Amino acid sequence: MVKISKRIAQVAESPTLATSAKVKELKAQGHDIISLTVGEPDFETPKQIRDAAIEAISQNKVNHYTPAAGILPLRQAIVDYYQKYEGLDYQINQVIVTEGAKNALYSLFQVLLDEGDEVMILAPYWVSYTEQVKLAGGVNVIIEAEMENQFKVTVDELEKHRTDKTVAIVLNSPNNPTGSIYSKEELTAIGNWAVEHDIVIVADEIYAKLCYNGNEAVSIASLSEEIKKQTIIINGVSKTYAMTGWRIGYALGNKEVIGKMIDLANHSTSNPAGPSQYAALAALEGEQDFVEKMRQTYEKRLSHFFPLLESIPGFRVLKPQGAFYVFAHVKEAAEQTGYQSVSDFSLAMIEEAKVAVVSGDGFGFPDYVRISYTQDEETLTEAVNRIKAFIEKKTKE
Ligand SMILES: Cc1ncc(COP(=O)(O)O)c(C=O)c1O
């Protein structure tokens, strides 16, 4: 038997794993499955971005290690981006480029947390936060945000969970999996509370450019100088420029924290892949039309898809304001079709309705499923038709 460390043994399997294994198995058997599970845009990375990577390779710019924190022009482009869109001023030494936002978060928790330190995680939450906090020796303090409250929490609720071990709070707006966006007023209240109690705000802004229905995502760091000092911004190019495979993210904030993240990178990753850094540079510096075009496409799909989801018996949904997911309460649908749990119901949906969604367990809300709408409208309509037919058939059985 190979010995596995206790530290890694406590990490949960990815909740999408069981689903994707099932989808793969059925697809291999020739079944036509509609997969609404993915957390990435269905667009191609724009050509000018791909070309920038090719050019960097052709010009021999990427044959050697880059600085651990990323190439200087990319760090400068990140500074300029936050100055342009959020009016925020950062110095170069307050920025690190990482292997996706996921690695920025991983490394940030390693830098911030000692054994037993508490991190407030607002549920439903993105699946990796809790596992990364555990890997850093931290303790997750889960605070549930209900659909009735637009999946958002108030300062009063946060205060109830604060202890002298609270080190950080993770804020993800727009949110994966709910699509909820915190308003300026809500963020100001949370920001001031965090400043008062010296709690680090980990602001995951990865979906900031994907907002709908006239909504905007404000960076919490832009709300006051004190809040900015308390905040580490996490972002990346994955979702905004359809670049999930390129693995470029970044963190911005307190220079000591960023400096320690750079030390960690020096001993763990050395640097994010060179060609990807040049591609990300082209993404941030180039034409931004693509971003708006993609945003409009998702907004249109959501307008089409949301009423269809609302019409499914036993599904309760709240219209998302951003990202590209709908988080649906499907407990009634599971019960009326004879399933003990929503996870059994979602597995049966893959097998029988041939539609895959992600069960809510991994997001901290087991009565829900996460449905991605990164598919064309025709496919989304077909998915809903299949789900309805499945529920109707099972209800009669
Ligand atoms: C909320 C959230 N944060 C961070 C990430 C990580 O993105 P990446 O590592 O591709 O930059 C994701 C990806 O799904 C996400 O949904």
The ligand as an ORCA input file, in Angstrom:
! r2SCAN-3c Opt
* xyz 0 1
  C     -15.081     31.163     -9.112
  C     -13.877     30.662     -9.817
  N     -12.672     31.077     -9.410
  C     -11.553     30.665    -10.004
  C     -11.599     29.766    -11.063
  C     -10.284     29.311    -11.651
  O     -10.119     29.727    -12.942
  P      -8.706     29.550    -13.695
  O      -7.821     28.758    -12.830
  O      -9.022     28.861    -14.974
  O      -8.193     30.945    -13.903
  C     -12.824     29.295    -11.507
  C     -12.896     28.293    -12.597
  O     -13.839     27.583    -12.764
  C     -13.999     29.762    -10.880
  O     -15.207     29.361    -11.286
*
